[in-house]
Amino acid sequence: MGQYLSPGVYVEEVPPLARPIVGVGTSTAGFIGVIPDDPTGSNMPDKPGTGKYTLADASKSILVTSWNEFIINFGKIHAGNSNLAHAVFGFFHNGGTRCWVIRVKAIGDLSDELGEFAAIDEIAMVAVPGETTEAVHSALLKHCMDLGDRVAILDGVKGAEPSTATNISPVGRSEQGSYGAIYFPWIEVSDPLQKQQTIIVPPSGHIAGIYARNDARRGVHKAPANEVVLGALGLEKRISKAIQNGLNPEGINVIREFDDAIKVWGGRTRADSGHSEYQYISTRRYMNFLRESIDKGTQWVVFEPNSHSLWQRITRTLNDFLTNQWREGALFGETPKQAFFVKCDADTNPPDVRELGQVVTEIGVAIVKPAEFVIFRIQQTTGG
């Protein structure tokens, strides 16, 4: 409180009871792919004036916000960069706006490259387009689980016989698998190197763009499924409903053709039965979103006096944020009270907890789940 020495009116600023939490971004992708060195610069576009652009250094992350920026940093589409280039093009074509790209000369254990991505907090999904080995998929899933703020978009094995899930995915379902989703089959797109020809490419880049498009239009809580894959002209394999009946329960997301439209027709993770609460990729991504948003939006609490006043401010801040999430349709319930709870009081912060310098808040949310199976029961009745 200020010191007052003479009569008068004094206006003071006081901190608000609640501070708004702003939801974090969920649409930035991270891509890793093979692009060999180009010592002659033959694949790089011309600079304005003289000379050519320089190929980005290997294992260094580069922010790319348009297809033209990708070409400037990594060259035109050619045989050596086909999978990565088509993935990034598909990402932007399907609604993506920001991605980080790392080129490697060959696929190794990816520890250095994933370490680069770990330091980039805005990345919310990662992919290594076209790589379908157990080592790569396991590394991506572990990376996402360790950080807890992103998911892996995995490509199914090219040309696999879709009779079983093990043919399509090199890794089984697990807790780590709840941090990733796999898509099959590969898709057919126009080949820019041969006019009026097509080429089969991995779907992960296009799927990442669909994630971004879906987040912008509907929100991260909406499953990125029943969405058209823009730029896809066909599929490497056509999957029937009967075949998908065996793949969907195993967490294989199938891309299918309906009335000349290529659509993503699945929204599951690779979670095992012990972690079925995260069987949907929308649930996992939304929980990542909540955790990250609350973490960033409550940093002001650190070193505040741990009192009833602080507990009330925390409760108010979280209630406001979660009420907005409920209004946007992300939480299930007819009222906010049914959709979530926030508890920060003497019960969660007894003296022994406060002595440790801790303030504990318990939050419960009822996340909406996708209507994966739509059932109509029709009965014939006699008119009266």
N, C-alpha and C positions, 0 to 999 in steps of 0.2 A: 504494500500500500504506500502511496506517495505521501510526502510531507506537505501539510497545508499550513501556511503562515498568515494568510490574509483571507478575509471573507470573499466569497465568490462561488461561481459554478465551475466545477472541474469535470471534464469528460475523460474517461479512461477506457482503454481497450481491454477486454477480458477474453480469454480463450473460450471457444465454443465448448458446450458440454460434449458434443460428439463431433468427430472429424470424419469427413466422408472417405470411404474406401472406393477407389477407382479400379474396376476390373482390369486385369492385365491382358495383354494381347495373346492370342492363341493361334495366329495364322502364319507365323514366320517359320520357314522350313530350313533344314540343313541338308545339303547333298554332298556326297563324296563319290568321286568317280575317276576312272582311268582316262588320262589325257597324256600321251607321250610328249616328250620334248619336240619342238619344231624348230631346229636350228636355222633353217632357211627363212622362217617366217612366212612360208607359202600359205599357211592356213589362217594367218592373221589379216584382218581388214586394213586397208590403207588409212593412214591418218590424214586429216585435212592438210593439204600442202604436200609435204614429202615424207617418205618413210612409211613404216607400218607400226601398228600397236605391238606391244611386247606381251608374250605369253606370261600369265601369272606364275609366280614361284610355286613349286610343288609343296604340298603339305601346309600351305598358308591359306587361311580363311579369307574369302573376299565377299563383301556384301554386294548383291546383285538385285537391282530393283526393276529391271526390264530385260527383255530378250536382247536388245541392242547392247546393253551393258555386258551381258554374258559373252557375246561375240567379241567385243572389245578386249575382254580379259582372257578368253579361252579359245577364241577362234570360231570360224564357221563350222557347220556340221560336216564332219568327214568320218571316214571309216574308223579312225583311232579314238574318237570321242562320242561315238554314236549313242550309246546308252545314256550317258550323262546329258548330252546336248538335247536329245529328244525328251528326257525327263524334265529338264528345266523349261524347255519350250512348252511342254504339256502343262507344267505348273502354272505358267503365266496365262496360257490359253484358257485354262479352266477357272481362273479367278484369283490366283496367287498374286501377291504384290511385293513381297520381300523374301529373299532367301540368301543364305550364306553357302558358298560353294568352295570346296577344297578339291584340287586335282591331285592325283597321285600317279606315279609312273607305273605302279603295279599294286595290286591289292595285297597288303600284308596283314598284320594283326590289328591295324587301325588304332592302336593305343595313342599314338601322337595326334592323329587327326581327331579322334573323339575327345582327347584332352583339349584341343583347340575349341571344339564345340562346347565343352563343359563350361568354358569361361564366357560364353556368349549367352547371357541370361534370357534373351528374347526368343531364342529358338524353342519351338513347341513341338516339332516333329522332325524326325531324321530318317534318311533313306540312303542306301547305297544301290542305286538303280542297276538291276540286272544281276547282282551278286546273290546267289542262292545257296551258298555253302553253310554248313552248320556253324563254322567258326564266325562268319560275318553276322549271321542272324543272332547268334548267342551274344556277340560283342555289342550289337545294337541294343538288344533287350536289357542286358546288364547295365549299359550306359544310362538308359532311360530309367531303370529302377533305382539305380544309385542316386540319380539327381532328383527324381520324383516330380519333375516339372515338364516332361515331354514324353512323346510316344514314338515308337518305331513303325514305319510303314514298310512292310516286307513284300517282296515279289515271290510268288510261287515258282517252282522249278519249271523252266521252259520246256514245253513238249511233254510234260508228265502225263501219264495215264491217270485220269481222274477217278479211278475205281476206289482208291483209299486216300485218306489224308496224308499218310506217311509218304506217298509218292510225291506229294505237292510241297510239303513242308519238311525241311531237314531237321527241325527241332520239334520236340513234343510240347504238349501243353504243360504249363507250370505257373508258379506265382510270377516269375519274370515275364512269362507270356502275357500276363494281364496288362503289360505296358506296351503291347504291340498288336498289330493286326496284319494278316497276310491276305493277298489278293491274287486271284487266278481266274482265267488264263491271261497270257500276254495279249496285247492288243495290236491291231493292224492300223498303220497310219501311212500317210503319203511319204514317199521317199524323195527328199529334195535333191538327192544325187542322181536320180534317174527319173526323168519326167514320165508321168503316167504310170509309174510303178509304185508298189507299196512295200513296206518293211514291217516286220514284227518287232515290237519294242516292249520293254517292261512297263507295267502300269503304274508303278509307285509315284512317279512324278506327276502324272495326271491326277492320281488319287489325292496327293498332297494339295493340288490346286482345288480339288473338290472340297476338301476339308476347309480351306480358306474361304471359298465361295459360300459354303454352307454356314460358316461362322458369321460372315458378314450379313447374310440374308436372314438367317433364322436364329443363330446363337449356337454356342459350343455345346449346349445341352441337347440339341437336335441331332439324331444319328445321321452321319454322312452317307446315307444309303437312299435307294430309289432316286438317284441323281444321274443325269446323263453325262457320259464321258465325252466332252467336246473334243473333236479332232479324231476320234476313233472311227474308222471306216468298217472295221470288222474285228473278228476274234481269231486267235490262233486255233482255238477249239471251241465249238459250240457246246454249251453245257445245258442239258435238259433238266427239267424239274426232278425227274427220278434220280438223276446223278446228284443233284444238289441235296436231295433228301439225305444222302449219306455223308455229305461234306459239311453242311451247315452245323449240325450238332458237334462236329469236331473243330469248329472255329475257323473254317476255311471260307473266306468271303468270295463269293463267285461273281464274276462280271458276265452278264447275259445280254442277249439281243431280244428286244421286244418291239415288234412293228417297226423295224428298221432303226430303232434307237438302241444304242449300247448303254446299258445302265449298270451301276453298282447295285448288286442285289444281296447285300449282306453287311452286317454292322457289328460283328463279334471280334473279341480279342482272342488271344491264344491262352487265356486263363484256364487252369484245370478246375476240376469239380470242387476242390477245396477252397477256391477263391472265386466262386460263381457270382459273388456280388459285383464283380468287375468283368462279367462276361460280355458286356457291351462296350465298344470303344467310346461311345458318347459318355457313358458313366465315368470311365477312367479319365477322359479328357476334362470333364466337368469338375471332378474332384481335384485334378491338377490345377485347374483354373481357380477353384475356391482356395486351395492351400496357398497358392502363390499370391493371390490378391489380398488375402487376409494378412499374410506375412509382410508384404510391402506396405499395406495400408495401416498397420499398427506399430510401425517402428517408433512412433512418437512416444509410446508407452515406456520404453526403456529408460530407467533411472528416475521415473516419476515416483512420488511418495506412494507407497503401497497401502492405500487406505480405502475406506468405503467410497470416497469420492471417485477414486480411480476406477474401482470396480463398476460404478454406475456409468462412468464415461465409456469404458470398454463395452459394457452391455448395450448402451445406446448406439454406439458406433456400429457394432455388429448387427444389431436389430435393424438399423436403417439399411445397411447393405443387403442383408438377406431378404428384407421385405421387398426391395427393388428386384431381387432375383425371383422372388415368388410372383411379382406382378408381371415379369417378363415370361412367365410360364416354365421356368426351370425347376421349380419345386412343386411337389404334389400336395394338395390340400385345398379345401374350400376357404380357409382362413390362414393367415400367417402362423397362428398358434398351432395349426395342424401340420404346417409345412416345415417348421424348424423350431428349435429352442436354443437359447443362450443362457448359460448359468455361470456367473462370476460373482461370488459372495463369500460369506464366512465359511460356508460348507466346503467350498473348493479351495479356500485359502485360510486354513487353520493356522494357529501360531507357529507350529513347527515348519510349515511351508514358507511362511513369511520370513522366518529366521534364516532360511536358505536364500533369501533374496528373490524368491519366485512369486509370480502371480499366475494363477491357473484359471483358465476359462474352458468350460465344456460346451461344445456345440454339436447339435444333432440336426441333420437335414434329411428330408425325404425327396430324393432326386426322381424326376420323372423318367420312366423307362420307355424305350421305343415300342410301338405297337407292331411287333414283329409278325405276329399271327393274328390276322383280322378274320373274325368268325361271325358269320351271320346265320342265325337259326331261323329258317323259314318254315312256316306251318300253313297248310291249307285249311281254311275255315269255310263254313257254310254261311252265306249271306243271310241276314235276318231282316 
